Amino acid sequence: MMKEQHKSAVYLIGYRASGKTSAARAVASALSCLFADTDRLIEDSAGRDIASIFRDSGEPAFRQLESEVLETLSVRALAGEELVVATGGGVVLSEENCERMRKTGLVIWLRAPASVLRERIEGDPGTVRNRPALSGDSAAAEVEDVLERRYPLYDAAADRIVDTAELDREEVCAAIVAAITESLE
């Protein structure tokens, strides 16, 4: 998949509700690669859902689990496994995570404006139920503030950017495949 030696992964980064999981699953299928979702792997490893981890152990414990899962995936990529990885929205909070992704794969930011993300979050009860708010506000209310803080981190981590605001799932998948193809040239 990737031209550079030891870069056999594609990491999708971006704020919650940017479409990382559905896009990663579709791209992995289209390219006959393995799909991985760091949030699901964290839940499997911890034996509980993300909301419970945040509630019972706090965000630092969650971020540690996130880094451990990403390290495992990067080792798999270094071993030559072709992976398309949906990351959690806060994976870029750790520079070590960003370096790990850049070293082992192509990092693609699925970008959308706060208004679109908020609308998607409000329209998906599963997002509200399963992904805790990071501040005292609701998940939808905090979007602008958290996105503003993370924007430069996403931008610095990304090799490529796909704007998802006006695209449906198939178009997002096609744009990601095009970004991967472009990186191979």
C-alpha positions as CSV (number, residue, x, y, z in Angstrom):
1,M,0.0,0.0,0.0
2,M,2.7,2.5,1.0
3,K,5.8,3.2,-1.0
4,E,8.1,4.0,1.8
5,Q,9.5,1.0,3.6
6,H,7.8,0.3,7.0
7,K,4.8,2.6,6.2
8,S,2.1,0.1,5.7
9,A,-0.7,1.8,7.7
10,V,-3.1,4.6,7.0
11,Y,-4.2,6.5,10.1
12,L,-7.4,8.5,10.0
13,I,-7.4,11.4,12.5
14,G,-10.0,14.0,13.3
15,Y,-12.6,15.1,15.8
16,R,-15.4,12.7,16.9
17,A,-18.1,12.4,14.2
18,S,-15.8,13.3,11.4
19,G,-16.4,9.8,9.9
20,K,-13.2,8.1,10.8
21,T,-14.6,4.7,11.7
22,S,-17.0,4.3,8.8
23,A,-14.4,5.6,6.3
24,A,-11.6,3.4,7.7
25,R,-13.8,0.3,7.4
26,A,-14.8,1.2,3.8
27,V,-11.2,2.0,2.8
28,A,-9.9,-1.1,4.3
29,S,-12.4,-3.1,2.4
30,A,-11.7,-1.3,-0.9
31,L,-8.0,-1.9,-0.5
32,S,-8.2,-5.4,0.9
33,C,-6.4,-4.3,4.1
34,L,-7.1,-4.9,7.8
35,F,-9.4,-2.5,9.6
36,A,-8.6,-1.4,13.2
37,D,-10.5,1.0,15.4
38,T,-8.5,2.2,18.4
39,D,-11.6,3.0,20.5
40,R,-12.9,-0.6,20.0
41,L,-9.4,-2.0,20.8
42,I,-9.2,0.1,23.9
43,E,-12.6,-1.2,25.1
44,D,-11.6,-4.8,24.3
45,S,-8.4,-4.4,26.2
46,A,-10.0,-2.7,29.2
47,G,-13.1,-4.9,29.3
48,R,-15.4,-1.9,29.5
49,D,-16.7,1.0,27.4
50,I,-15.0,4.3,26.9
51,A,-17.6,6.2,29.0
52,S,-16.8,3.8,31.9
53,I,-13.1,4.3,31.5
54,F,-13.4,8.1,31.6
55,R,-15.9,8.0,34.5
56,D,-14.0,5.4,36.7
57,S,-10.4,6.1,35.8
58,G,-10.2,9.5,34.2
59,E,-9.0,10.9,30.9
60,P,-5.2,10.3,31.6
61,A,-5.9,6.5,32.1
62,F,-7.8,6.5,28.8
63,R,-5.0,8.3,27.0
64,Q,-2.5,5.8,28.3
65,L,-4.6,2.9,27.0
66,E,-4.9,4.8,23.7
67,S,-1.1,5.1,23.4
68,E,-0.6,1.4,24.2
69,V,-3.1,0.4,21.5
70,L,-1.5,2.7,19.0
71,E,1.9,1.3,19.8
72,T,0.7,-2.2,19.2
73,L,-0.8,-1.2,15.8
74,S,2.4,0.6,14.8
75,V,4.4,-2.5,15.6
76,R,2.1,-4.5,13.4
77,A,2.5,-1.9,10.6
78,L,6.3,-2.1,11.0
79,A,6.0,-5.9,10.6
80,G,4.3,-5.2,7.2
81,E,0.6,-5.6,8.1
82,E,-1.4,-3.3,5.9
83,L,-3.8,-1.5,8.2
84,V,-6.4,1.3,7.9
85,V,-6.8,2.7,11.4
86,A,-9.7,4.8,12.8
87,T,-8.1,6.7,15.7
88,G,-9.8,8.4,18.6
89,G,-10.3,12.2,18.3
90,G,-7.7,12.9,21.0
91,V,-4.9,10.7,19.7
92,V,-3.0,13.8,18.5
93,L,-2.8,15.1,22.1
94,S,0.3,13.0,22.5
95,E,3.3,14.0,20.3
96,E,4.6,10.4,20.8
97,N,1.4,9.1,19.2
98,C,1.8,11.5,16.3
99,E,5.4,10.5,15.7
100,R,4.4,6.8,15.9
101,M,1.8,7.4,13.2
102,R,4.1,9.4,10.9
103,K,6.8,6.8,11.2
104,T,4.6,3.8,10.3
105,G,2.0,5.2,8.0
106,L,0.2,8.0,6.1
107,V,-1.8,10.2,8.4
108,I,-5.0,11.6,6.9
109,W,-7.1,14.3,8.7
110,L,-10.8,14.0,8.1
111,R,-11.7,17.7,8.6
112,A,-15.1,19.2,9.1
113,P,-16.3,22.5,10.6
114,A,-17.6,22.6,14.1
115,S,-21.2,23.2,13.0
116,V,-21.2,20.0,10.9
117,L,-19.6,18.0,13.7
118,R,-22.1,19.3,16.2
119,E,-25.0,18.4,13.9
120,R,-23.6,14.9,13.4
121,I,-23.1,14.4,17.2
122,E,-26.6,15.6,18.0
123,G,-28.0,13.3,15.3
124,D,-26.3,10.2,16.6
125,P,-27.6,9.0,20.0
126,G,-24.8,6.4,20.1
127,T,-22.1,9.1,20.0
128,V,-23.7,11.0,22.9
129,R,-24.1,7.8,24.9
130,N,-20.8,6.1,24.2
131,R,-18.4,9.0,23.9
132,P,-18.1,11.2,27.0
133,A,-17.9,15.0,26.9
134,L,-14.4,16.2,27.7
135,S,-15.6,19.3,29.6
136,G,-18.6,20.0,31.8
137,D,-20.7,20.8,28.7
138,S,-22.5,18.2,26.5
139,A,-20.5,16.6,23.7
140,A,-22.3,18.8,21.2
141,A,-21.8,22.0,23.2
142,E,-18.0,21.5,23.6
143,V,-17.2,21.0,19.9
144,E,-16.0,24.5,19.0
145,D,-13.8,24.8,22.1
146,V,-12.1,21.4,21.9
147,L,-11.8,21.6,18.1
148,E,-10.2,25.0,18.3
149,R,-7.5,23.6,20.7
150,R,-6.9,20.5,18.6
151,Y,-7.0,22.1,15.2
152,P,-3.2,22.9,15.1
153,L,-2.5,19.4,16.4
154,Y,-4.5,17.7,13.6
155,D,-2.8,20.1,11.1
156,A,0.7,19.3,12.3
157,A,0.1,15.5,12.4
158,A,-1.6,15.2,9.0
159,D,0.2,14.2,5.8
160,R,-3.0,14.8,3.9
161,I,-6.4,16.5,4.6
162,V,-9.8,15.3,3.4
163,D,-12.7,17.8,4.0
164,T,-15.7,15.7,4.8
165,A,-18.4,18.4,5.4
166,E,-19.9,18.2,1.9
167,L,-19.1,14.5,1.2
168,D,-21.1,11.4,1.7
169,R,-19.4,8.2,2.9
170,E,-18.6,6.9,-0.6
171,E,-17.1,10.3,-1.6
172,V,-15.0,10.3,1.6
173,C,-13.7,6.8,0.9
174,A,-12.8,7.8,-2.7
175,A,-11.0,11.0,-1.5
176,I,-9.0,8.9,1.0
177,V,-8.1,6.3,-1.6
178,A,-7.0,9.2,-3.9
179,A,-4.9,10.7,-1.1
180,I,-3.2,7.3,-0.6
181,T,-2.6,6.9,-4.3
182,E,-1.2,10.4,-4.5
183,S,1.2,9.6,-1.7
184,L,2.5,6.6,-3.7
185,E,3.5,8.8,-6.7
